Amino acid sequence: PAGAERSPAAGSYAPAAQQSMPAVVHIFTSKAGRSQRHPLFDDPVFRHFFGERPENDPSQRESGLGSGVIVSPDGYVLTNNHVIETADAIEIALNDGRKFAAKLIGRDPETDLAVLRIASDAVLPAITFSATDSLAVGDVVLAIGNPFGVGQTVTMGIVSALGRSQLGINTFENYIQTDAAINPGNSGGALVDSAGHLVGINTAIYSRSGGSLGIGFAIPVSIARSVLEQIVATGEVVRGWVGVEIQDLTPELAES
């Protein structure tokens, strides 16, 4: 009947998607960029006939696109550092069409995470964090973001591996690997479980073509939560370190 609510089909992940999609946002960034001076303007003959070119030409704007996740009703947003690291202006668009300016609260390049805050007093849809030890290889996950700027998109896969490291992406690596399709523009978006709870922040893909090959990587929610809490509290992430250097033991060192 017209107007009747749709019941999810057996095996559908619509409830999980509907719960988490409102908290996943599109991030538009821009930075100032000066147009290149054409070599002709340095030619004395050209300058004789056409005069000097003013140096104060209007700057062009370079723009970028990524995704983020609202993690609190008062507007804190988690995303990837590489999405916003060169931006001098950030705008966030919600799935319902609302747009807000955002300011950078802090960045952690070592984990490729950043925290933004939406400049609004509106109550915003926030995602629910999963339990930190709840994920296992084989679990179904959904990747939510804005691939290629086409608009919010949900893809489904499984957890392919946990604890992936030594990939050369960041200083600290402990990735969730998934075969859910992750593409450019998904960076900073949500990886959620079958209940719609946040399990990771989509960060990287393994690709030779620029598109998804079924190998995507997400930062686990345990790391994301720790970085979020420290940045909100102090604006930065502080880590302990051990003042030693490790090297191979040679026969000469052993003898000494």
NORUR-V111547 format. One record per residue. N is the residue number from 1. SS is DSSP state (h for helix, s for strand, l for the rest). OMEGA is omega in degrees with one decimal (none if undefined). NEAR is the number of other C-alpha atoms within 8 Angstrom. Layout:
# NORUR-V111547
n=N ss=SS omega=OMEGA near=NEAR
n=N ss=SS omega=OMEGA near=NEAR
This chain:
# NORUR-V111547
n=1 ss=l omega=-179.5 near=3
n=2 ss=l omega=177.1 near=3
n=3 ss=l omega=-179.7 near=4
n=4 ss=l omega=178.3 near=5
n=5 ss=l omega=-179.3 near=4
n=6 ss=l omega=173.9 near=4
n=7 ss=l omega=-179.4 near=4
n=8 ss=l omega=177.3 near=8
n=9 ss=l omega=177.3 near=5
n=10 ss=l omega=-179.6 near=4
n=11 ss=l omega=-179.7 near=4
n=12 ss=l omega=176.1 near=7
n=13 ss=l omega=-179.8 near=8
n=14 ss=h omega=179.3 near=7
n=15 ss=h omega=179.0 near=10
n=16 ss=h omega=179.3 near=13
n=17 ss=h omega=-178.3 near=11
n=18 ss=h omega=180.0 near=9
n=19 ss=h omega=-172.0 near=9
n=20 ss=h omega=-175.1 near=13
n=21 ss=h omega=-178.9 near=9
n=22 ss=l omega=-177.9 near=12
n=23 ss=l omega=179.2 near=14
n=24 ss=s omega=-172.1 near=16
n=25 ss=s omega=172.5 near=15
n=26 ss=s omega=-179.5 near=15
n=27 ss=s omega=177.3 near=12
n=28 ss=s omega=179.8 near=12
n=29 ss=s omega=175.7 near=14
n=30 ss=s omega=176.1 near=12
n=31 ss=s omega=179.5 near=11
n=32 ss=s omega=176.7 near=9
n=33 ss=s omega=-177.2 near=8
n=34 ss=l omega=178.7 near=7
n=35 ss=l omega=-178.7 near=6
n=36 ss=l omega=177.0 near=4
n=37 ss=l omega=-179.2 near=5
n=38 ss=l omega=-179.0 near=6
n=39 ss=h omega=-179.8 near=6
n=40 ss=h omega=-176.1 near=6
n=41 ss=h omega=175.5 near=11
n=42 ss=h omega=-179.0 near=8
n=43 ss=l omega=-177.0 near=8
n=44 ss=h omega=-179.9 near=7
n=45 ss=h omega=179.0 near=6
n=46 ss=h omega=-178.4 near=11
n=47 ss=h omega=178.7 near=11
n=48 ss=h omega=-176.5 near=7
n=49 ss=h omega=-172.3 near=6
n=50 ss=h omega=176.6 near=6
n=51 ss=l omega=179.9 near=7
n=52 ss=l omega=173.4 near=6
n=53 ss=l omega=178.6 near=5
n=54 ss=l omega=-179.8 near=5
n=55 ss=l omega=-175.4 near=4
n=56 ss=l omega=177.1 near=4
n=57 ss=l omega=178.8 near=5
n=58 ss=l omega=178.8 near=5
n=59 ss=l omega=173.1 near=8
n=60 ss=s omega=176.8 near=8
n=61 ss=s omega=174.0 near=8
n=62 ss=s omega=-174.8 near=8
n=63 ss=s omega=177.7 near=8
n=64 ss=s omega=-174.7 near=8
n=65 ss=s omega=175.9 near=11
n=66 ss=s omega=-178.4 near=17
n=67 ss=s omega=177.7 near=17
n=68 ss=s omega=-177.3 near=17
n=69 ss=s omega=174.9 near=15
n=70 ss=s omega=-174.5 near=16
n=71 ss=l omega=175.4 near=12
n=72 ss=l omega=-178.4 near=11
n=73 ss=l omega=179.4 near=10
n=74 ss=l omega=163.4 near=9
n=75 ss=l omega=174.1 near=13
n=76 ss=s omega=-175.6 near=12
n=77 ss=s omega=172.8 near=13
n=78 ss=s omega=174.3 near=15
n=79 ss=s omega=175.6 near=16
n=80 ss=s omega=175.5 near=14
n=81 ss=h omega=-176.2 near=12
n=82 ss=h omega=176.6 near=8
n=83 ss=h omega=-170.4 near=13
n=84 ss=h omega=-167.9 near=10
n=85 ss=l omega=-179.7 near=6
n=86 ss=l omega=-173.6 near=6
n=87 ss=l omega=169.3 near=9
n=88 ss=l omega=172.3 near=8
n=89 ss=s omega=-176.9 near=8
n=90 ss=s omega=174.7 near=13
n=91 ss=s omega=-178.5 near=11
n=92 ss=s omega=177.8 near=13
n=93 ss=s omega=177.3 near=12
n=94 ss=l omega=-179.6 near=12
n=95 ss=l omega=-180.0 near=12
n=96 ss=l omega=175.8 near=5
n=97 ss=l omega=178.2 near=6
n=98 ss=l omega=178.5 near=7
n=99 ss=s omega=-178.5 near=8
n=100 ss=s omega=167.3 near=10
n=101 ss=s omega=179.5 near=9
n=102 ss=s omega=176.2 near=12
n=103 ss=s omega=179.7 near=9
n=104 ss=s omega=176.7 near=9
n=105 ss=s omega=178.7 near=11
n=106 ss=s omega=-178.5 near=11
n=107 ss=s omega=173.3 near=13
n=108 ss=s omega=-177.4 near=12
n=109 ss=l omega=-177.4 near=9
n=110 ss=l omega=174.6 near=8
n=111 ss=l omega=-177.3 near=9
n=112 ss=l omega=176.8 near=12
n=113 ss=s omega=176.0 near=15
n=114 ss=s omega=178.7 near=16
n=115 ss=s omega=175.8 near=15
n=116 ss=s omega=170.9 near=13
n=117 ss=s omega=178.9 near=11
n=118 ss=s omega=-178.1 near=13
n=119 ss=l omega=-179.7 near=9
n=120 ss=l omega=175.8 near=6
n=121 ss=l omega=-178.9 near=5
n=122 ss=l omega=173.5 near=5
n=123 ss=l omega=-171.4 near=7
n=124 ss=l omega=179.4 near=10
n=125 ss=l omega=-178.1 near=9
n=126 ss=l omega=179.9 near=11
n=127 ss=l omega=176.3 near=13
n=128 ss=l omega=178.2 near=9
n=129 ss=s omega=174.8 near=8
n=130 ss=l omega=170.8 near=10
n=131 ss=l omega=-170.7 near=5
n=132 ss=l omega=-177.1 near=8
n=133 ss=l omega=-171.4 near=4
n=134 ss=l omega=-171.6 near=6
n=135 ss=l omega=178.5 near=7
n=136 ss=l omega=176.0 near=7
n=137 ss=l omega=-178.0 near=9
n=138 ss=l omega=177.6 near=7
n=139 ss=l omega=175.6 near=9
n=140 ss=s omega=176.6 near=10
n=141 ss=s omega=176.4 near=14
n=142 ss=s omega=174.5 near=15
n=143 ss=s omega=-176.6 near=15
n=144 ss=s omega=179.6 near=15
n=145 ss=s omega=-176.1 near=20
n=146 ss=l omega=-175.4 near=15
n=147 ss=h omega=177.7 near=13
n=148 ss=h omega=179.0 near=8
n=149 ss=h omega=-177.1 near=8
n=150 ss=l omega=-175.1 near=6
n=151 ss=l omega=-174.6 near=7
n=152 ss=l omega=-172.6 near=10
n=153 ss=s omega=176.8 near=8
n=154 ss=s omega=174.1 near=9
n=155 ss=s omega=-174.3 near=10
n=156 ss=s omega=175.2 near=11
n=157 ss=s omega=176.4 near=11
n=158 ss=s omega=171.2 near=12
n=159 ss=s omega=-177.3 near=15
n=160 ss=s omega=-179.4 near=10
n=161 ss=s omega=175.9 near=9
n=162 ss=s omega=175.0 near=11
n=163 ss=s omega=178.7 near=8
n=164 ss=s omega=-180.0 near=11
n=165 ss=l omega=-179.9 near=8
n=166 ss=l omega=177.9 near=6
n=167 ss=l omega=-179.9 near=7
n=168 ss=l omega=-179.3 near=6
n=169 ss=l omega=-178.3 near=6
n=170 ss=l omega=176.6 near=10
n=171 ss=l omega=-179.3 near=7
n=172 ss=l omega=-174.4 near=6
n=173 ss=l omega=176.6 near=13
n=174 ss=l omega=-166.1 near=10
n=175 ss=s omega=162.0 near=12
n=176 ss=s omega=174.6 near=15
n=177 ss=s omega=-178.9 near=13
n=178 ss=s omega=174.6 near=15
n=179 ss=l omega=170.6 near=13
n=180 ss=l omega=-174.7 near=14
n=181 ss=l omega=175.0 near=13
n=182 ss=l omega=-175.9 near=15
n=183 ss=l omega=175.8 near=12
n=184 ss=l omega=-174.3 near=10
n=185 ss=l omega=174.5 near=12
n=186 ss=l omega=-175.2 near=16
n=187 ss=l omega=-179.8 near=17
n=188 ss=l omega=179.4 near=16
n=189 ss=l omega=-172.0 near=19
n=190 ss=s omega=163.3 near=16
n=191 ss=s omega=-175.1 near=14
n=192 ss=s omega=178.4 near=16
n=193 ss=s omega=-174.2 near=14
n=194 ss=l omega=174.7 near=10
n=195 ss=l omega=-179.9 near=7
n=196 ss=l omega=179.7 near=13
n=197 ss=l omega=-177.1 near=13
n=198 ss=s omega=175.8 near=13
n=199 ss=s omega=-179.3 near=14
n=200 ss=s omega=175.2 near=13
n=201 ss=s omega=-178.5 near=16
n=202 ss=s omega=-169.7 near=16
n=203 ss=s omega=-169.6 near=14
n=204 ss=s omega=174.3 near=9
n=205 ss=s omega=169.7 near=11
n=206 ss=l omega=-173.8 near=8
n=207 ss=l omega=171.1 near=9
n=208 ss=l omega=-175.2 near=5
n=209 ss=l omega=-176.1 near=4
n=210 ss=l omega=178.4 near=7
n=211 ss=l omega=-176.0 near=9
n=212 ss=l omega=173.2 near=12
n=213 ss=l omega=179.4 near=10
n=214 ss=l omega=174.6 near=9
n=215 ss=l omega=179.4 near=13
n=216 ss=s omega=-177.1 near=17
n=217 ss=s omega=179.4 near=12
n=218 ss=s omega=176.7 near=14
n=219 ss=s omega=-177.1 near=14
n=220 ss=s omega=-177.2 near=12
n=221 ss=h omega=179.5 near=13
n=222 ss=h omega=177.6 near=7
n=223 ss=h omega=-178.4 near=8
n=224 ss=h omega=-179.7 near=13
n=225 ss=h omega=179.8 near=8
n=226 ss=h omega=178.7 near=8
n=227 ss=h omega=179.1 near=11
n=228 ss=h omega=-176.3 near=11
n=229 ss=h omega=-179.4 near=8
n=230 ss=h omega=-179.4 near=12
n=231 ss=h omega=178.5 near=14
n=232 ss=h omega=-177.2 near=10
n=233 ss=h omega=-170.9 near=6
n=234 ss=h omega=-179.0 near=7
n=235 ss=l omega=179.7 near=10
n=236 ss=l omega=177.2 near=9
n=237 ss=l omega=-179.9 near=9
n=238 ss=l omega=-179.5 near=5
n=239 ss=l omega=173.0 near=4
n=240 ss=l omega=177.5 near=4
n=241 ss=l omega=-179.3 near=4
n=242 ss=l omega=-174.6 near=4
n=243 ss=l omega=177.6 near=4
n=244 ss=l omega=174.5 near=4
n=245 ss=l omega=-176.1 near=4
n=246 ss=l omega=175.0 near=4
n=247 ss=l omega=178.8 near=4
n=248 ss=l omega=179.2 near=4
n=249 ss=l omega=178.9 near=6
n=250 ss=l omega=176.8 near=6
n=251 ss=h omega=179.9 near=6
n=252 ss=h omega=178.1 near=6
n=253 ss=h omega=-179.9 near=7
n=254 ss=h omega=-180.0 near=7
n=255 ss=h omega=-180.0 near=5
n=256 ss=l omega=none near=4
